[in-house]
């Protein structure tokens, strides 16, 4: 019986090259950094880093080719490794990827590049990739050893075409979500200006001044108080970093602890309307705690909740202010840690917010837009479910594409 092919049999797998600070330039040969690709796998349209052409030429074998799949291979938090992928287009052809990108390039006439990309981004393969993360790194040789289901080339192309069409529908619905968010960001700037530069001279206050009482700003329990072995199949809900998305609470993935364990760590309880902020990994994600049945508690790492009582600012407005790109940059400037960046409680308390007039006017607008946004989100989730189902069928041999 012939063995099942490995990814290494049908594709080249290698890392990019990160230039040192001294080797980077303001112009020259472009370099694709992780931040040049957005969270949904789209090129942002511009490069921020360049190198001399002679430097790029010495790594010509690493230049991106259209159809390459790029995977984030290193991050400050292991949970983030492998979470971002990009299917390279002509817009980045010939660009040098940094070493934080792992590149997978299908061998022509053997492996369809689009098929390889869909296989790499399927739920099953992503899970296998996460299992191969070592510390905070993903190594090419480990990814190359993944076994792959590979039908004849023409069938790969037909399957890829079906998945491309489903993915296009999914992308359009994600775009609708993005447009709604862009509209609200634009409205915020028109009404209040840059919340960090504060060109309109609004009064300001720190988070610590707005939530001064003991228990107003709380992080998760100490690591020794909540370990992986404390999780159970059902019980009291644990709010983790993964639940805190940008302006949205993800209620699709939970872990649980027993009611007895909850009583031990009750200090970190979360209630309806609390502001949640991620402090490790994807630092700076914020959302409001929604209404859920039963109690909830923060996880041991990467989560903080803020409970405002100051009438000068609402929790909703605080969230929207923190979601502004200018404010996200401000948060990143206030991180601690040399290797793994994080936002500590003192850093959160020191964050400064504007306290403008007209907050209710903006929040009324967000409520109207949110009706449309929630509908778009519902459609996007439905598209994701359909797409994931098609991927599963495709790579288990159930999608024949005849």
C-alpha positions in Angstrom: 0.0 0.0 0.0 1.5 3.4 -1.0 1.8 5.9 1.7 -0.4 9.0 1.8 1.6 12.0 0.3 3.0 14.6 2.7 2.8 18.4 2.0 6.6 18.2 1.4 5.9 15.9 -1.6 3.8 18.4 -3.4 4.9 21.9 -2.2 7.9 23.9 -1.1 7.6 25.1 2.5 10.0 27.8 3.8 10.2 30.9 5.9 10.6 34.5 4.6 13.5 36.7 5.7 13.3 39.6 8.2 15.7 42.4 7.6 17.3 44.0 10.6 16.4 47.6 11.5 19.6 48.8 9.9 18.8 47.0 6.7 15.3 48.6 6.4 14.7 51.6 4.1 12.0 54.2 3.4 12.0 53.1 -0.3 13.4 50.4 -2.4 12.3 46.7 -2.7 9.1 46.2 -0.7 8.8 43.9 2.3 5.5 42.2 3.3 5.1 42.4 7.1 2.4 40.7 9.1 0.5 44.0 9.7 0.3 44.5 5.9 -2.4 41.8 5.8 -5.7 42.4 7.6 -7.4 40.0 10.0 -9.5 38.5 7.2 -6.6 37.7 5.0 -6.6 40.7 2.7 -3.6 42.8 1.6 -4.0 46.3 3.0 -2.7 47.8 -0.3 0.5 49.5 0.8 4.0 48.6 2.2 5.6 50.3 5.2 9.0 48.6 4.9 11.6 48.4 2.1 15.2 47.1 1.7 18.0 47.8 -0.8 17.5 45.9 -4.1 20.9 44.2 -3.6 19.7 42.8 -0.2 16.4 41.6 -1.8 18.2 40.0 -4.7 20.3 37.8 -2.3 17.0 36.3 -1.1 15.3 36.1 -4.5 14.3 32.5 -3.9 12.0 33.7 -1.1 10.2 36.3 -3.2 6.4 35.9 -3.1 4.8 34.3 -6.1 1.0 34.7 -6.9 -0.7 31.7 -5.5 1.6 31.2 -2.5 -0.1 30.7 0.9 1.5 32.6 3.7 0.9 31.6 7.3 1.9 33.6 10.4 4.6 31.5 12.0 5.7 33.5 15.1 4.0 35.7 17.6 4.2 36.9 21.2 1.4 34.5 22.1 1.2 30.9 20.9 -2.5 31.2 20.4 -1.9 33.7 17.7 0.6 31.6 15.7 -1.1 30.2 12.6 -4.1 32.4 13.0 -3.4 34.7 10.0 -3.2 33.4 6.5 -2.9 35.1 3.1 -3.3 33.8 -0.5 -0.8 35.9 -2.4 -2.1 37.9 -5.4 -0.3 39.8 -8.2 -0.3 42.8 -5.8 2.6 41.3 -3.8 4.4 39.4 -6.6 8.1 39.6 -6.2 7.8 41.1 -2.7 10.1 39.8 0.1 8.1 38.3 3.0 9.5 38.8 6.5 10.6 35.8 8.5 7.3 35.8 10.5 5.7 34.4 7.3 5.8 30.7 6.5 5.4 30.3 2.8 3.8 27.2 1.1 4.2 27.0 -2.7 2.5 24.2 -4.6 4.6 22.4 -7.3 3.0 23.2 -10.7 1.0 20.5 -12.4 1.1 18.4 -9.2 -0.7 20.5 -6.7 -3.1 23.3 -7.5 -2.1 26.4 -5.5 -5.8 27.3 -4.8 -6.5 23.7 -3.7 -3.4 23.8 -1.4 -4.6 27.1 0.1 -8.1 25.9 0.8 -6.7 22.7 2.4 -4.3 24.7 4.6 -7.1 27.0 5.8 -9.6 24.2 6.4 -10.7 23.7 10.0 -9.0 20.2 10.3 -5.7 21.3 8.9 -5.6 24.5 11.0 -6.1 22.4 14.0 -3.2 20.1 13.0 -1.1 23.2 12.4 -1.9 24.6 15.9 -0.8 21.2 17.3 2.6 21.7 15.7 3.3 25.1 17.2 6.4 24.9 19.4 6.4 27.6 22.1 5.6 30.6 20.0 6.9 29.3 16.7 5.7 27.2 13.7 8.6 25.6 11.8 8.5 24.7 8.0 9.6 21.1 8.6 6.7 20.4 10.9 4.2 21.9 8.4 5.9 20.0 5.6 5.2 16.7 7.3 1.5 17.1 7.3 -0.3 14.3 5.3 -2.5 15.7 2.6 -5.4 14.3 0.6 -4.5 15.0 -3.0 -6.9 13.9 -5.9 -5.8 14.2 -9.5 -4.8 17.7 -10.6 -7.9 18.5 -12.7 -10.1 17.4 -9.8 -8.1 19.6 -7.4 -8.8 22.6 -9.7 -12.6 21.8 -9.9 -12.8 21.5 -6.1 -10.9 24.8 -5.7 -13.3 26.5 -8.1 -16.3 25.4 -6.0 -14.6 26.6 -2.8 -13.5 29.9 -4.5 -17.1 30.7 -5.3 -18.3 30.0 -1.8 -15.4 32.0 -0.4 -16.3 34.9 -2.7 -19.8 35.0 -1.1 -18.2 34.9 2.3 -15.8 37.7 1.5 -18.6 40.0 0.2 -20.5 39.6 3.5 -17.3 40.3 5.5 -16.9 43.4 3.3 -20.3 44.5 4.3 -19.3 44.3 8.0 -16.1 46.2 7.3 -18.0 49.0 5.5 -20.3 49.4 8.5 -17.3 49.6 10.9 -15.5 52.1 8.5 -18.7 54.3 8.5 -18.9 54.4 12.3 -15.2 55.2 12.6 -15.6 58.1 10.1 -18.6 59.4 12.1 -16.7 59.3 15.3 -13.8 61.3 13.8 -16.3 63.9 12.4 -18.0 64.4 15.7 -15.1 64.1 18.1 -11.8 64.1 16.2 -8.8 61.9 16.9 -9.3 60.6 20.5 -5.6 60.5 21.2 -4.5 63.9 19.7 -7.7 65.5 20.9 -7.7 68.4 18.4 -11.1 69.6 19.6 -9.8 70.1 23.2 -12.4 67.9 24.9 -11.9 67.3 28.7 -10.1 64.1 29.5 -9.6 61.6 32.3 -7.8 58.4 32.8 -9.4 55.0 33.1 -8.2 54.8 36.7 -10.0 58.1 37.5 -13.2 56.9 35.9 -13.2 53.6 37.7 -11.4 54.3 41.0 -13.0 51.9 43.4 -11.6 48.6 44.4 -13.1 46.0 42.1 -13.9 48.4 39.3 -10.9 47.1 37.2 -10.2 43.4 37.7 -8.1 40.8 35.9 -8.4 37.1 35.9 -7.4 34.8 38.8 -3.8 34.0 39.4 -2.5 31.2 37.2 -2.2 28.7 40.0 -5.9 29.3 40.8 -7.2 28.4 37.4 -5.2 25.8 35.4 -6.3 23.7 32.4 -7.0 20.7 34.6 -9.7 22.8 36.3 -11.8 23.0 33.2 -14.9 20.7 32.9 -17.5 19.9 30.3 -20.2 22.2 31.7 -20.7 24.6 34.6 -19.8 28.3 35.0 -18.7 30.0 31.8 -15.0 31.1 31.5 -14.4 34.2 29.4 -11.1 33.9 27.5 -9.1 36.1 25.2 -10.7 34.4 22.2 -14.1 35.5 23.3 -13.1 39.2 23.2 -13.2 40.4 19.6 -13.1 43.9 18.3 -16.4 45.4 19.2 -18.0 41.9 19.3 -18.3 39.2 21.9 -17.7 35.7 20.4 -20.1 33.3 22.1 -19.2 30.3 20.0 -16.4 28.9 22.2 -16.4 28.5 25.9 -14.7 26.6 28.6 -16.2 25.9 32.0 -15.4 25.4 35.7 -17.4 23.9 38.5 -19.6 26.1 40.7 -17.2 25.3 43.6 -14.2 26.6 41.6 -16.2 29.7 40.6 -16.7 30.5 44.3 -12.9 30.4 44.8 -12.3 32.9 41.9 -15.4 34.9 42.2 -13.4 38.1 42.4 -13.0 37.9 38.6 -16.8 37.6 37.9 -18.1 39.3 34.8 -21.5 40.9 34.5 -23.8 42.3 31.8 -22.4 45.6 30.4 -18.9 45.2 31.7 -16.2 46.3 29.3 -13.9 43.5 28.4 -10.3 44.0 27.1 -7.7 41.5 25.9 -4.3 42.1 27.5 -2.1 39.4 25.9 -1.8 38.0 22.4 -4.3 40.2 20.4 -3.8 43.0 22.9 -6.4 45.8 22.8 -9.5 44.0 21.6 -12.5 45.4 23.5 -16.2 44.5 23.6 -19.2 44.6 26.0 -20.3 41.6 28.0 -23.6 40.5 26.6 -26.6 39.0 28.5 -25.9 35.3 29.0 -27.6 32.7 31.2 -25.8 32.1 34.4 -22.6 33.5 35.9 -19.3 34.1 34.0 -15.7 34.5 35.2 -12.5 35.7 33.6 -9.8 33.3 32.5 -6.4 33.3 34.2 -4.5 35.1 31.5 -5.1 37.9 29.0 -8.4 39.2 30.1 -9.6 42.3 32.2 -13.0 43.7 32.9 -13.8 47.3 33.6 -17.0 48.4 35.4 -17.6 52.2 35.0 -19.6 54.3 37.4 -18.7 57.8 36.2 -21.5 59.6 34.5 -19.2 61.6 32.3 -18.7 58.7 29.9 -20.8 55.6 29.1 -19.3 52.1 28.8 -20.6 51.9 25.2 -18.8 55.1 24.2 -15.6 54.0 26.0 -15.6 50.8 23.9 -16.1 52.7 20.6 -13.3 55.2 21.5 -11.0 52.3 22.3 -11.8 50.7 18.9 -10.6 53.7 17.0 -7.4 52.9 15.1 -5.7 55.9 16.7 -6.5 54.6 20.1 -5.4 51.1 19.2 -2.0 52.5 18.3 -2.0 54.4 21.6 -2.6 51.1 23.5 0.2 49.4 21.7 2.6 52.2 22.7 1.8 51.5 26.4 2.6 47.8 26.5 5.1 46.2 28.8 7.3 43.1 28.3 10.4 42.6 26.2 9.6 39.3 24.5 5.8 38.8 25.1 4.1 42.2 25.0 1.1 42.7 27.4 -1.0 45.4 28.9 -1.0 45.4 32.7 -3.5 46.8 35.1 -1.4 49.9 35.8 -1.2 50.5 32.1 -4.9 50.2 31.7 -5.5 52.7 34.6 -3.2 55.2 33.0 -5.0 55.2 29.6 -6.5 58.6 28.9 -10.0 59.0 27.4 -11.7 62.1 26.0 -15.1 63.0 27.6 -16.9 64.9 24.8 -20.4 66.2 24.5 -22.6 64.5 22.0 -21.9 60.9 23.1 -25.6 60.0 23.0 -25.9 61.3 19.4 -23.1 59.0 18.3 -24.4 56.0 20.3 -27.9 56.5 18.7 -26.2 56.3 15.3 -24.3 53.1 16.3 -27.6 51.5 17.4 -29.1 52.2 14.0 -26.1 50.9 12.1 -25.8 47.9 14.4 -29.2 46.6 13.2 -27.7 46.4 9.7 -24.4 45.2 11.0 -26.0 42.4 13.0 -27.8 41.3 10.0 -24.6 41.3 7.9 -22.9 39.4 10.7 -25.6 36.8 10.8 -25.2 36.3 7.0 -21.5 36.2 7.4 -21.7 33.5 10.0 -24.1 31.5 7.8 -21.6 31.8 4.9 -18.8 30.7 7.1 -20.7 27.7 8.2 -21.5 26.7 4.6 -18.0 27.3 3.5 -16.6 25.2 6.4 -19.0 22.4 5.5 -17.9 22.5 1.9 -14.2 22.4 2.9 -14.9 19.4 5.2 -16.6 17.5 2.4 -13.9 18.4 -0.1 -11.0 17.1 1.9 -12.8 14.0 3.1 -13.6 12.9 -0.5 -17.3 13.7 -0.4 -17.1 16.6 -2.8 -16.4 15.1 -6.2 -16.8 18.3 -8.3 -18.0 16.4 -11.3 
